[in-house]
Amino acid sequence: MRAPAHTYDQAVEFLYRLRTAGAKFGLENARKLAALAGNPQDRLRFIHVAGTNGKGSTCAMLEAIYRTAGLRVGLFTSPHLISFRERIQVNRHWITEAAVVDRTAEIQDWIETFPSDGLPTFFEAVTIMALRHFETEQCDLVIWETGLGGRLDSTNIVTPIASVITNIDYDHQEWLGHTLEEIAREKAGIIKPGVPALTAAEQTEALSVIREAARIAGSPLAEVSPFHNTGELALSLRGAHQHTNAALAVRTVQMLGDLIPVHPELIESALRSVEWPGRLQIIERDGRRFLLDGAHNAGGARTLTAAWKQEFGAARATLIIGMLRDKDVEVLCASLSPLATRILAVPVQSERSAAPEELQVCCSRANPQARVETCPSLEHALSRAQHDSLVVITGSLYLVGEALQLLGAAPYADDQRSLNDWTPVPPPPAAPRAPARRN
């Protein structure tokens, strides 16, 4: 192992090297690292959030509510749009470069104790860095988002005060399962014995799995429907789907009211001020409008399409689309292409990028009336669309992060988007379900 990091650049370089370990599923390394760190998770309170879509927005809402109520709130999310420091925040202030250096130096020392063929992954290391930072910053509460799945995600070493599952849809099927039941079983793995659980999942097959997991754990389960207690609330985040996320956040706060009381007026104030970049975000430049959204799976594409109709009606735009090749390219192109009269397919700055030529074929098939072209980069596509008044940039959060920089909407210059890249190893199968009780 190389010398400890003494600068931010050296710390980031070390984190890049951890990516070579891929992304393994399991809790062994995370638990060992946490033990070497003194098990900081035992001295913190968490709301653990899993789900296919809406995790980040729900986490942002929960963070805003509790911060508005006067708590010191940690926020752990992924992926980051541009800077690694986005992942670890306290009261919406990113972890400082100096703190990244300190936490990385600790991780380097602890990794020395691991065998060379069993080194922690990037995400496992960052999970423990976050725990140490939140403990050092004396956070009253941590909003804790899963990375992938839940059952074997390294964030699952904590025992939260509430387990939240936003929804269940198809994504990462290679690793989470090919049915909604299998995917739900992975997400429901964050439910802990006796800990309140909440979900906004709607499909019967997914709900039955979550209900059974809560029953086995003896956890009270709240099922939240769209517009539940939020129909009259003004939300800062666009899209009708955000009312579902808001309902889930509000119900979570209500369920925890005896433990952490929050006045209803503070909840309303917080939800009017939530910021979460790259999700149906509109940027205006010289009379032109850019809609940025990281729709990267079927559910996200449906949400973007519904929000578009709500915001723009029958209007059509120039669509700049780029995505990762492990996504369902055909489904995404079929959902998003009808928004456009002109489509520019671009690569994503990732080792996992889908080829623009493949996107061109799929988009042309889905919308034969549109003019579909390929571009060698997002920058080139923006130049080609410089006279278009309405532009949608979507398909990947990686692409959205790049767009924020190119459009001058990012308040920072450091770019570590490629730290998001990972190559997971399939998880071991879930434990068989317990047989249903007979009455």
C-alpha positions as CSV (number, residue, x, y, z in Angstrom):
1,M,0.0,0.0,0.0
2,R,1.3,3.5,-0.9
3,A,2.1,6.3,1.6
4,P,-0.8,7.8,3.4
5,A,-2.6,10.7,1.7
6,H,-1.6,14.2,2.8
7,T,-3.5,16.2,0.2
8,Y,-7.0,16.1,-1.3
9,D,-5.6,15.0,-4.7
10,Q,-3.7,12.2,-3.0
11,A,-6.9,11.1,-1.2
12,V,-8.9,11.1,-4.4
13,E,-6.1,9.1,-6.1
14,F,-6.3,6.5,-3.4
15,L,-10.1,6.3,-3.8
16,Y,-9.7,5.8,-7.5
17,R,-7.4,2.8,-6.8
18,L,-10.1,1.2,-4.6
19,R,-12.3,1.0,-7.7
20,T,-10.2,-1.9,-8.9
21,A,-11.8,-4.1,-6.2
22,G,-15.1,-3.7,-8.0
23,A,-18.3,-3.7,-5.9
24,K,-18.9,-6.8,-4.0
25,F,-22.1,-7.6,-2.1
26,G,-21.8,-8.5,1.6
27,L,-21.4,-7.0,5.0
28,E,-18.2,-8.7,6.2
29,N,-15.7,-6.1,5.0
30,A,-17.9,-3.2,6.1
31,R,-18.3,-4.7,9.6
32,K,-14.6,-5.3,9.9
33,L,-13.8,-1.7,8.8
34,A,-16.4,-0.3,11.2
35,A,-15.0,-2.3,14.1
36,L,-11.5,-0.9,13.3
37,A,-13.1,2.5,13.3
38,G,-14.6,1.9,16.8
39,N,-18.1,1.1,15.5
40,P,-19.2,4.7,15.1
41,Q,-22.6,3.5,13.9
42,D,-23.4,2.5,17.5
43,R,-23.3,6.1,18.5
44,L,-25.5,7.6,15.7
45,R,-29.1,7.5,14.8
46,F,-30.2,6.7,11.3
47,I,-33.1,6.7,8.9
48,H,-32.2,4.1,6.4
49,V,-33.6,4.6,2.8
50,A,-33.8,2.0,0.1
51,G,-35.8,1.7,-3.1
52,T,-35.5,1.8,-6.9
53,N,-36.3,5.4,-7.6
54,G,-36.9,8.5,-5.4
55,K,-34.3,7.6,-2.7
56,G,-32.3,10.8,-3.2
57,S,-35.3,13.1,-3.3
58,T,-36.8,11.4,-0.2
59,C,-33.5,11.7,1.6
60,A,-33.2,15.3,0.7
61,M,-36.7,16.0,2.0
62,L,-36.1,14.2,5.3
63,E,-32.8,16.0,5.7
64,A,-34.5,19.4,5.1
65,I,-37.3,18.7,7.6
66,Y,-35.0,17.7,10.5
67,R,-32.5,20.4,9.7
68,T,-35.3,23.0,9.7
69,A,-36.4,21.5,13.1
70,G,-32.9,22.4,14.5
71,L,-31.1,19.1,14.3
72,R,-27.6,18.6,13.1
73,V,-28.2,16.2,10.2
74,G,-25.8,14.0,8.2
75,L,-26.7,13.0,4.7
76,F,-25.1,10.1,2.9
77,T,-26.1,9.6,-0.8
78,S,-24.8,8.2,-4.1
79,P,-23.9,8.6,-6.8
80,H,-22.4,12.1,-6.8
81,L,-23.0,14.3,-9.8
82,I,-19.6,15.9,-10.0
83,S,-17.6,16.1,-6.8
84,F,-17.0,13.1,-4.5
85,R,-17.6,15.5,-1.6
86,E,-21.4,15.6,-2.4
87,R,-21.8,12.1,-1.0
88,I,-21.1,13.1,2.6
89,Q,-22.8,16.2,4.0
90,V,-23.7,17.7,7.3
91,N,-26.6,20.3,7.3
92,R,-26.1,20.3,3.5
93,H,-22.4,21.4,3.8
94,W,-20.2,19.0,1.9
95,I,-17.4,17.2,3.7
96,T,-14.3,19.5,3.4
97,E,-11.2,18.5,1.5
98,A,-9.3,18.4,4.8
99,A,-11.8,16.0,6.3
100,V,-11.6,13.8,3.2
101,V,-7.8,13.6,3.7
102,D,-8.2,12.7,7.4
103,R,-10.8,10.1,6.8
104,T,-8.9,8.6,3.9
105,A,-5.7,8.4,5.9
106,E,-7.6,6.4,8.6
107,I,-9.1,4.1,5.9
108,Q,-5.6,3.5,4.5
109,D,-4.3,2.3,7.9
110,W,-7.2,0.0,8.4
111,I,-7.0,-1.5,4.9
112,E,-3.5,-2.6,5.7
113,T,-5.0,-5.3,7.9
114,F,-6.9,-6.9,5.1
115,P,-5.5,-9.7,2.9
116,S,-4.6,-8.6,-0.7
117,D,-7.3,-10.8,-2.2
118,G,-10.0,-9.4,0.1
119,L,-9.5,-5.6,0.1
120,P,-12.6,-3.4,0.8
121,T,-14.3,-1.9,-2.2
122,F,-14.6,1.9,-2.9
123,F,-18.2,1.9,-1.5
124,E,-17.3,-0.1,1.6
125,A,-14.5,2.3,2.4
126,V,-16.6,5.4,1.7
127,T,-19.4,4.0,3.9
128,I,-17.0,3.9,6.9
129,M,-15.6,7.3,6.0
130,A,-19.1,8.7,6.2
131,L,-19.7,7.1,9.6
132,R,-16.5,8.5,11.0
133,H,-17.3,12.0,9.7
134,F,-20.8,12.0,11.1
135,E,-19.5,10.9,14.5
136,T,-16.8,13.5,14.4
137,E,-19.4,16.2,13.5
138,Q,-21.6,15.0,16.3
139,C,-24.7,14.6,14.1
140,D,-28.1,14.2,15.9
141,L,-29.4,12.2,13.0
142,V,-28.1,10.6,9.7
143,I,-30.2,10.2,6.6
144,W,-28.6,7.1,5.2
145,E,-29.2,6.0,1.6
146,T,-28.4,2.5,0.3
147,G,-26.0,2.1,-2.6
148,L,-27.4,-0.9,-4.4
149,G,-30.2,-3.2,-3.1
150,G,-30.2,-3.2,0.7
151,R,-29.8,-6.7,2.2
152,L,-26.1,-7.0,1.4
153,D,-25.4,-3.3,0.8
154,S,-22.6,-2.1,3.1
155,T,-24.9,0.6,4.5
156,N,-26.9,-2.3,6.1
157,I,-24.5,-2.6,9.1
158,V,-26.5,0.0,10.9
159,T,-29.6,-0.4,13.1
160,P,-31.8,2.6,12.2
161,I,-34.8,4.2,14.0
162,A,-36.8,3.8,10.7
163,S,-36.4,1.7,7.5
164,V,-37.8,3.4,4.4
165,I,-38.4,1.7,1.0
166,T,-39.5,4.3,-1.6
167,N,-40.7,1.9,-4.3
168,I,-39.9,-1.2,-6.2
169,D,-39.2,-1.3,-10.0
170,Y,-36.9,-2.9,-12.5
171,D,-33.2,-1.9,-12.3
172,H,-29.9,-3.7,-11.8
173,Q,-31.7,-7.0,-12.5
174,E,-28.4,-8.8,-13.1
175,W,-27.6,-8.4,-9.3
176,L,-31.0,-7.8,-7.6
177,G,-33.2,-10.3,-9.4
178,H,-35.4,-10.4,-12.5
179,T,-38.8,-10.3,-10.8
180,L,-40.4,-7.6,-8.6
181,E,-40.5,-10.1,-5.7
182,E,-36.8,-10.8,-5.9
183,I,-35.9,-7.1,-6.1
184,A,-38.3,-6.3,-3.2
185,R,-36.6,-9.0,-1.1
186,E,-33.2,-7.3,-1.5
187,K,-34.7,-3.9,-0.7
188,A,-36.6,-5.3,2.3
189,G,-33.4,-6.6,3.7
190,I,-32.9,-3.2,5.5
191,I,-36.0,-3.9,7.7
192,K,-34.7,-4.6,11.3
193,P,-36.4,-6.3,14.2
194,G,-38.9,-4.0,15.9
195,V,-37.9,-1.0,13.9
196,P,-40.7,0.9,12.2
197,A,-40.8,0.4,8.4
198,L,-42.4,2.5,5.7
199,T,-42.9,2.1,2.0
200,A,-44.6,3.7,-1.0
201,A,-44.4,0.6,-3.1
202,E,-47.6,-0.1,-5.0
203,Q,-47.3,-3.4,-6.8
204,T,-49.0,-6.3,-5.1
205,E,-46.1,-8.7,-5.6
206,A,-43.6,-6.2,-4.1
207,L,-45.8,-5.2,-1.3
208,S,-46.4,-8.8,-0.3
209,V,-42.7,-9.4,0.1
210,I,-42.2,-6.2,2.2
211,R,-45.2,-7.0,4.4
212,E,-43.8,-10.5,5.1
213,A,-40.4,-9.1,5.9
214,A,-41.9,-6.6,8.3
215,R,-44.1,-9.4,9.9
216,I,-41.1,-11.7,10.4
217,A,-39.1,-8.8,11.9
218,G,-42.0,-7.7,14.1
219,S,-41.8,-4.2,12.6
220,P,-44.8,-1.9,12.3
221,L,-45.3,-1.1,8.6
222,A,-46.8,2.0,7.2
223,E,-47.9,1.9,3.6
224,V,-48.0,5.3,2.0
225,S,-50.0,6.3,-1.1
226,P,-49.5,9.2,-3.4
227,F,-50.7,12.6,-2.2
228,H,-51.1,11.2,1.4
229,N,-51.2,14.3,3.6
230,T,-49.3,16.4,0.9
231,G,-52.0,17.4,-1.6
232,E,-52.0,21.0,-0.3
233,L,-48.3,21.3,0.2
234,A,-46.2,23.5,-2.1
235,L,-43.1,21.5,-3.0
236,S,-39.9,22.9,-4.4
237,L,-39.1,19.8,-6.4
238,R,-41.0,19.3,-9.8
239,G,-43.2,16.5,-10.7
240,A,-46.3,14.8,-9.3
241,H,-44.1,11.9,-8.2
242,Q,-42.5,14.2,-5.6
243,H,-45.8,14.3,-3.7
244,T,-45.4,10.5,-3.2
245,N,-41.8,11.1,-1.9
246,A,-43.0,13.9,0.3
247,A,-45.8,11.8,1.7
248,L,-43.3,9.1,2.6
249,A,-41.0,11.6,4.2
250,V,-43.8,13.3,6.2
251,R,-45.2,9.9,7.3
252,T,-41.7,8.9,8.5
253,V,-41.5,12.1,10.5
254,Q,-44.9,11.5,12.0
255,M,-44.1,7.9,13.0
256,L,-41.0,9.1,14.7
257,G,-42.8,12.0,16.4
258,D,-42.5,10.6,19.9
259,L,-38.7,10.2,19.5
260,I,-38.0,13.4,17.5
261,P,-41.0,15.8,17.5
262,V,-41.3,18.2,14.6
263,H,-43.9,20.9,14.3
264,P,-46.1,20.6,11.2
265,E,-45.4,24.2,10.1
266,L,-41.6,23.3,10.0
267,I,-42.4,20.4,7.8
268,E,-44.2,22.6,5.3
269,S,-41.4,25.2,5.4
270,A,-38.8,22.5,4.7
271,L,-40.6,21.0,1.8
272,R,-40.9,24.4,0.1
273,S,-37.1,24.8,0.2
274,V,-35.7,21.4,-0.7
275,E,-32.9,21.3,-3.3
276,W,-31.9,18.2,-5.2
277,P,-30.0,18.9,-8.4
278,G,-30.3,16.9,-11.6
279,R,-33.9,15.8,-11.0
280,L,-36.3,17.6,-13.3
281,Q,-34.1,20.6,-12.9
282,I,-34.7,23.5,-15.3
283,I,-31.8,25.8,-16.2
284,E,-32.4,28.9,-18.3
285,R,-29.6,30.3,-20.4
286,D,-30.1,33.3,-22.9
287,G,-33.8,32.6,-23.3
288,R,-33.3,28.9,-23.7
289,R,-34.5,26.2,-21.3
290,F,-32.7,23.0,-20.4
291,L,-34.4,20.3,-18.5
292,L,-32.0,17.9,-16.8
293,D,-33.1,14.7,-15.3
294,G,-31.2,11.5,-14.5
295,A,-33.9,9.1,-15.7
296,H,-31.9,5.9,-16.0
297,N,-34.4,3.1,-15.6
298,A,-38.0,2.3,-16.8
299,G,-39.6,3.9,-13.7
300,G,-37.5,7.0,-14.0
301,A,-38.4,7.4,-17.7
302,R,-42.1,7.1,-17.0
303,T,-41.8,9.7,-14.3
304,L,-39.9,12.1,-16.6
305,T,-42.6,11.6,-19.3
306,A,-45.4,12.3,-16.9
307,A,-43.7,15.3,-15.5
308,W,-43.0,16.6,-19.1
309,K,-46.7,16.4,-20.0
310,Q,-47.6,18.2,-16.8
311,E,-45.1,21.0,-17.3
312,F,-45.0,21.4,-21.1
313,G,-48.1,19.6,-22.5
314,A,-47.8,18.6,-26.1
315,A,-44.6,20.7,-26.7
316,R,-41.6,18.8,-28.1
317,A,-37.9,19.4,-27.6
318,T,-34.5,18.5,-28.7
319,L,-33.5,15.4,-26.7
320,I,-29.9,14.7,-25.8
321,I,-29.7,11.2,-24.5
322,G,-26.8,9.1,-23.1
323,M,-26.9,6.1,-20.9
324,L,-24.9,3.1,-19.5
325,R,-24.9,-0.1,-21.5
326,D,-26.1,-2.2,-18.5
327,K,-29.5,-0.3,-18.6
328,D,-32.5,-1.4,-20.6
329,V,-31.6,0.8,-23.6
330,E,-34.7,-0.3,-25.7
331,V,-37.2,0.5,-22.9
332,L,-35.6,3.8,-22.1
333,C,-35.4,5.0,-25.7
334,A,-39.0,3.9,-26.3
335,S,-40.2,6.0,-23.3
336,L,-38.1,9.1,-23.9
337,S,-37.9,9.4,-27.7
338,P,-41.6,10.6,-28.1
339,L,-40.7,13.8,-26.2
340,A,-38.6,15.0,-29.1
341,T,-38.6,16.2,-32.7
342,R,-34.8,15.9,-32.7
343,I,-32.6,13.5,-30.8
344,L,-28.9,13.7,-30.3
345,A,-27.4,10.4,-28.9
346,V,-24.1,10.9,-27.0
347,P,-21.7,8.8,-25.0
348,V,-21.6,9.0,-21.2
349,Q,-18.2,9.7,-19.7
350,S,-18.0,6.2,-18.2
351,E,-16.3,2.9,-19.0
352,R,-19.9,1.5,-19.0
353,S,-21.3,3.9,-21.6
354,A,-23.7,2.6,-24.2
355,A,-22.7,3.3,-27.8
356,P,-24.5,6.3,-29.3
357,E,-25.0,4.3,-32.5
358,E,-27.1,1.8,-30.4
359,L,-29.2,4.6,-29.0
360,Q,-29.7,6.0,-32.4
361,V,-31.1,2.8,-33.7
362,C,-33.4,2.4,-30.7
363,C,-34.6,6.0,-30.8
364,S,-35.3,5.9,-34.5
365,R,-37.3,2.7,-34.0
366,A,-39.3,4.3,-31.2
367,N,-39.9,7.7,-32.9
368,P,-39.5,7.4,-36.7
369,Q,-40.6,11.0,-37.2
370,A,-37.7,12.4,-35.2
371,R,-34.4,13.4,-36.7
372,V,-31.9,11.2,-34.8
373,E,-28.1,11.8,-34.9
374,T,-25.1,10.7,-33.0
375,C,-22.5,13.1,-31.4
376,P,-19.0,12.3,-30.1
377,S,-19.6,14.1,-26.9
378,L,-22.2,16.1,-24.8
379,E,-20.3,19.2,-25.5
380,H,-20.6,18.6,-29.2
381,A,-24.3,17.9,-28.9
382,L,-24.9,21.2,-27.0
383,S,-23.1,23.0,-29.8
384,R,-25.4,21.3,-32.3
385,A,-28.4,22.4,-30.3
386,Q,-27.3,25.9,-29.7
387,H,-30.3,27.4,-31.5
388,D,-32.9,25.1,-30.0
389,S,-35.1,26.8,-27.3
390,L,-36.0,23.7,-25.3
391,V,-33.5,20.9,-24.7
392,V,-33.9,17.8,-22.5
393,I,-30.7,16.1,-21.2
394,T,-31.4,12.7,-19.7
395,G,-30.6,8.9,-19.6
396,S,-27.9,9.0,-16.9
397,L,-27.0,11.0,-13.8
398,Y,-23.4,10.8,-15.1
399,L,-24.6,12.8,-18.2
400,V,-26.5,15.2,-16.0
401,G,-23.5,15.9,-13.9
402,E,-21.5,16.7,-17.0
403,A,-24.3,18.9,-18.3
404,L,-24.3,20.9,-15.0
405,Q,-20.6,21.7,-15.5
406,L,-20.9,22.6,-19.2
407,L,-23.9,24.8,-18.6
408,G,-22.1,26.6,-15.8
409,A,-24.7,25.5,-13.2
410,A,-22.2,23.7,-10.9
411,P,-20.7,25.8,-8.1
412,Y,-17.5,23.7,-8.2
413,A,-14.8,22.7,-10.6
414,D,-13.4,19.4,-9.3
415,D,-14.6,16.5,-11.4
416,Q,-14.6,13.0,-9.9
417,R,-17.6,11.6,-11.9
418,S,-15.6,8.5,-12.9
419,L,-15.4,7.5,-9.2
420,N,-19.0,6.4,-9.7
421,D,-18.0,3.6,-12.0
422,W,-18.2,0.1,-10.5
423,T,-18.3,-3.5,-11.6
424,P,-20.4,-5.5,-9.2
425,V,-20.2,-9.2,-8.4
426,P,-23.6,-10.9,-8.2
427,P,-24.8,-11.3,-4.6
428,P,-25.4,-14.6,-2.9
429,P,-29.0,-15.7,-3.0
430,A,-31.4,-14.4,-0.4
431,A,-32.3,-16.7,2.5
432,P,-35.4,-18.7,1.8
433,R,-38.7,-17.2,3.0
434,A,-40.2,-18.5,6.2
435,P,-43.4,-20.4,5.6
436,A,-46.6,-18.4,6.2
437,R,-48.1,-18.9,9.6
438,R,-51.3,-21.0,9.8
439,N,-54.1,-19.6,11.9
